[in-house]
Each structure stands twice: as structure tokens, then as C-alpha cells.
Amino acid sequence: MTPAARPLLVDSHCHLDFPDFADELNDVVRRADAAGVGWMVTICTHVTRFDAVLALAEAYDQVFCTVGIHPHEAGVEPEVSTEQLVHLARHPKVVGFGESGLDYHYDHSPREAQRRSFRVHAAAARQADLPLIIHSRAADDDTLSILAEETVKGPFPGLIHCFSTSHALAAGAVDLGFYISFSGILTFKNADDIRATAQALPLDRLLVETDAPYLAPVPNRGKRNEPAFVAHTAAHLAELRGITPEALAQATTDNFFRLFTKAKCA
């Protein structure tokens, strides 16, 4: 394991169950360790594939997982109840729900199906007191509206993952008690607005992620992404915040374990 004296990073969102990693998963995990990435969360996108996601998390001490349905799949995956999600999340390796949310950019699933699934996942997060991982693209107003309505029923932890939208969504989500996670998009040339948001938000609400195998950060843009590359995003975020990479690693890892409380005992 990476020396304890070195602050370890967390890749709070990756998809290690995707075929992109099938032939070299051990090497991917090894490279993450060498890069100072101490923990990873592999995210469920199809509840029908949850067993494979869970098996992967069980195979590696440093990998956790979630259970849920991506908004792209909300119209094709079988609808699940809050009770079903909560039951599946009882496994010690399951540390959150999702990813769920809204994607009006691609509209791969009917919007009403996305909204219905989003609310079911929010209810599960509220009932189990586990974080909801939120995907939001071209749907800022509806995302904030649903989160506001659901938190009125009772607070629950969560985060906007792979932040790539308006400052208003980030600020509104933070006001509701959520966290914001930044991916390799933060390093892209045309991401000035996202960098401005990353500078403006409270440090104690920030996480980093890869969303691997997608969105590899500079200097690896265009390549298949992997958890080791979260170190580049973290270094860029540290520079934006005017702090050392070590301080950024410590802050974002502390934030992760404050949010993903179950990960401490998994």
C-alpha cells in the first residue's frame, strides 16, 4: 500500500465493471495504488447487473460500490422500489445509491421515467441514510426542484457527480447539504466556468473522481480513463484552490469519508 505518510486520494466515481477494464483489472487497481489512490467507488448503472458490480467490490479491499439505475437506463431497466434498493444496500460493501438523476441532453429514457426513478433513489437514500450519487445534464432546474422537494420530506446525504453544468446548480445543491465532485473535465481547455465554480465552492464540499473509463484528464485526454488518473484532476484542483496537492488530497478524502460514512467500516 502507498506509504501512510502520504495523503491518499479517493476516486469517488468510476465504472470498473465496464468491459474496458475486463482484461487488466488487477493492473488498473495496482496503478491506482501506485498513484496514491487509496480507495475507489465503482458505480452501478443497471440494477440487473448489480451482482457483478458487488462481486468486483468484494474482490478488492480498496473498492466500494453502489446500487442503482442510471437515468439513461430508467426506461429499460425494471423499476425497483425503495425497499428493494435499501435491501440490496445492506451489504457492507455498498456505500451509496445510484447513479441516478436526470439527463435531458441525450434523453435515452423518457423524462418521466427518469424523474420517477430519481425520486425512488432519493427515498432510499433518505431511508438508509446513505449518499445519493446524482447525475445531472441539461436538467439543472428539474434536478434542483426534485432535490428540494425530496429533502423537505427528510434530509439525506448526496453529491452531484462529474460536475459540468451551471454554478447555480452547484450552489443550490450545496445549500441543500450536498457535495460536488469534479472529474477530468476540470482540466479541459474550454472548462473555465467549471473551474470558476471549483474555486468558489467551500473546500469541505469537494470530491474528485474519474468517471472512468470516460473523461480522462489532461495530460491523458483522449485515452481510456482509469482511477490512477484522478491524481491529475486533484493536482489541477489544488492549483486552482491555491493549496498543495497534499492538502487537497487530505481535504477531499476527509470529505469522502464524512459523506460515505459506511465506507469506514466496509
C-alpha positions in Angstrom: 0.0 0.0 0.0 1.1 3.6 -0.6 3.1 4.9 2.4 0.7 6.1 5.2 2.6 9.4 5.5 1.3 10.3 2.0 -2.3 11.6 1.9 -4.3 9.2 -0.2 -6.9 10.2 -2.8 -10.3 8.7 -3.4 -11.7 8.1 -6.9 -15.3 8.6 -5.8 -16.8 7.5 -9.1 -15.6 5.0 -11.6 -17.1 2.1 -13.6 -14.7 -0.8 -13.1 -17.3 -3.3 -14.2 -17.3 -1.9 -17.7 -15.7 -4.1 -20.4 -13.0 -1.6 -20.9 -11.2 -3.0 -17.8 -12.1 -6.7 -18.1 -8.6 -7.8 -19.2 -6.5 -5.9 -16.8 -8.4 -5.1 -13.7 -5.6 -6.2 -11.3 -3.2 -3.9 -13.1 -5.7 -1.0 -13.0 -6.1 -1.3 -9.3 -2.3 -1.7 -8.9 -1.7 1.5 -10.9 -4.2 3.4 -8.8 -2.4 2.3 -5.6 1.0 3.4 -7.1 -0.6 6.8 -8.0 -1.7 7.4 -4.4 -5.3 6.4 -4.9 -6.3 4.5 -1.7 -9.9 3.9 -2.4 -12.4 3.7 -5.3 -16.1 3.5 -5.7 -17.4 1.5 -8.6 -20.8 2.8 -9.6 -23.8 0.7 -10.5 -25.7 1.8 -13.6 -28.0 -1.2 -14.1 -29.7 -2.9 -11.1 -29.8 -6.1 -13.2 -26.0 -6.1 -13.2 -25.6 -5.3 -9.5 -24.3 -8.8 -8.7 -21.3 -8.3 -11.0 -20.6 -4.8 -9.5 -20.8 -6.2 -6.0 -18.6 -9.1 -6.8 -15.9 -6.7 -8.1 -16.1 -4.7 -4.9 -15.8 -7.8 -2.8 -12.7 -8.8 -4.7 -10.7 -5.7 -3.7 -10.3 -4.3 -0.2 -10.0 -0.7 -1.5 -13.1 -0.8 -3.8 -16.6 0.0 -2.6 -19.7 0.1 -4.8 -23.2 1.5 -5.1 -26.6 0.1 -6.2 -28.9 1.9 -8.6 -30.1 2.7 -12.1 -28.5 5.4 -14.4 -31.1 7.8 -15.9 -30.1 6.5 -19.3 -31.5 3.1 -18.3 -34.5 4.3 -16.4 -36.8 3.4 -19.3 -35.4 -0.1 -19.9 -34.4 -1.4 -16.5 -37.1 -3.0 -14.4 -38.5 -0.4 -12.0 -37.3 -1.0 -8.4 -38.9 0.0 -5.2 -37.3 2.0 -2.4 -37.4 -1.2 -0.2 -35.6 -3.2 -2.9 -32.8 -0.7 -3.1 -32.5 -0.5 0.7 -32.3 -4.2 0.9 -29.5 -4.5 -1.6 -27.6 -1.8 0.1 -27.4 -3.8 3.4 -24.3 -5.5 2.1 -21.2 -3.9 3.8 -19.5 -3.1 0.5 -22.5 -1.0 -0.7 -21.9 2.6 0.4 -24.5 4.6 -1.6 -27.3 4.7 -4.2 -27.1 5.5 -7.9 -26.1 6.8 -10.0 -29.5 8.3 -10.5 -30.7 11.7 -11.7 -31.7 13.4 -14.9 -30.2 13.6 -18.4 -32.1 15.7 -20.8 -29.2 16.1 -23.1 -29.4 12.6 -24.6 -32.9 11.7 -23.4 -32.1 8.0 -23.7 -35.1 7.3 -21.4 -38.4 9.1 -21.1 -38.1 12.1 -18.8 -41.0 11.0 -16.6 -39.3 7.6 -16.1 -36.1 9.4 -15.1 -37.9 11.6 -12.7 -39.8 8.7 -11.1 -36.5 6.7 -10.7 -34.8 9.7 -9.3 -37.4 10.0 -6.5 -37.2 6.3 -5.7 -33.4 6.6 -5.3 -33.8 9.7 -3.1 -36.3 7.9 -0.9 -33.8 5.0 -0.5 -31.0 7.5 0.4 -33.3 9.1 3.0 -34.4 5.8 4.5 -30.9 4.2 4.6 -29.0 7.4 5.4 -26.6 6.6 2.6 -25.5 9.1 -0.1 -27.3 9.5 -3.4 -24.9 9.9 -6.4 -26.6 12.4 -8.7 -26.2 12.6 -12.5 -27.5 15.9 -14.0 -27.0 17.0 -17.6 -29.1 19.7 -19.2 -31.6 19.4 -16.4 -30.5 21.9 -13.8 -33.9 23.3 -12.9 -35.6 19.9 -12.6 -32.7 18.4 -10.6 -32.8 21.2 -8.1 -36.5 21.2 -7.9 -36.7 17.4 -7.2 -33.9 17.6 -4.7 -35.6 20.4 -2.9 -38.9 18.6 -2.8 -37.3 15.4 -1.6 -35.2 17.0 1.1 -38.3 18.6 2.5 -39.6 15.1 3.2 -36.4 14.5 5.2 -32.7 15.2 4.7 -30.4 12.7 3.0 -26.7 12.8 2.0 -25.6 13.0 -1.6 -23.5 14.6 -4.2 -23.6 15.9 -7.8 -21.1 13.8 -9.6 -18.9 14.8 -12.6 -19.9 18.4 -12.2 -20.1 20.0 -15.7 -23.0 22.4 -15.5 -24.1 25.8 -14.0 -22.8 27.4 -10.9 -26.4 27.8 -9.8 -26.9 24.0 -9.7 -23.7 23.6 -7.6 -24.5 26.4 -5.2 -28.1 25.2 -4.9 -27.0 21.7 -4.2 -24.5 22.8 -1.6 -27.3 24.9 0.1 -29.3 21.7 0.3 -26.5 19.9 2.1 -24.9 18.1 -0.9 -21.3 17.7 -2.1 -19.9 18.4 -5.6 -17.5 16.0 -7.3 -15.1 17.2 -10.1 -13.8 14.9 -12.9 -11.2 15.3 -15.6 -13.5 17.9 -17.3 -11.9 20.3 -14.8 -8.7 20.2 -16.8 -10.2 20.7 -20.3 -9.3 23.8 -22.2 -12.9 25.1 -22.5 -13.9 24.5 -18.9 -13.4 28.0 -17.5 -16.9 28.2 -16.0 -16.4 24.8 -14.2 -13.0 26.0 -12.9 -14.6 29.1 -11.6 -17.2 27.1 -9.7 -14.4 24.8 -8.3 -12.7 27.9 -6.9 -15.8 29.4 -5.4 -17.4 26.4 -3.6 -16.5 25.6 0.0 -13.4 23.2 0.2 -15.2 21.0 2.7 -17.8 20.1 0.0 -15.5 19.0 -2.8 -14.6 15.5 -4.0 -12.7 14.2 -7.0 -13.4 11.4 -9.4 -12.6 9.9 -12.8 -15.9 8.6 -14.2 -13.6 6.1 -15.8 -13.4 4.8 -18.4 -14.6 8.2 -19.6 -13.2 11.8 -19.5 -9.5 11.2 -19.0 -7.9 14.4 -17.7 -5.1 16.3 -19.3 -2.4 15.1 -19.9 -4.2 11.8 -20.8 -7.1 13.3 -22.6 -8.3 11.1 -25.4 -7.1 7.9 -23.7 -9.2 5.5 -21.7 -9.6 6.9 -18.2 -8.7 4.9 -15.1 -8.6 5.6 -11.3 -4.9 6.4 -11.3 -5.6 9.5 -13.4 -7.7 11.1 -10.6 -4.3 12.4 -9.3 -4.1 14.7 -12.3 -7.6 16.2 -11.6 -6.7 16.6 -7.9 -3.5 18.4 -8.8 -5.3 20.8 -11.0 -7.9 21.4 -8.4 -5.2 22.0 -5.8 -3.6 24.6 -8.1 -7.0 26.3 -8.6 -7.6 26.5 -4.9 -4.0 27.7 -4.1 -3.2 24.8 -1.8 -0.7 21.9 -2.0 -1.7 18.6 -3.6 -1.2 17.0 -0.2 -3.7 19.4 1.4 -6.2 18.9 -1.4 -5.8 15.1 -1.1 -6.4 15.3 2.7 -9.4 17.6 2.3 -11.2 15.6 -0.4 -10.5 12.3 1.3 -11.8 13.6 4.6 -14.9 14.9 2.7 -15.4 11.5 1.1 -15.4 9.6 4.4 -17.6 12.3 6.0 -20.1 11.7 3.2 -19.7 8.0 2.7 -19.8 7.1 6.3 -20.4 3.4 5.7 -17.1 3.1 3.8 -15.2 3.4 7.1 -16.4 0.0 8.3 -16.7 -1.8 4.9 
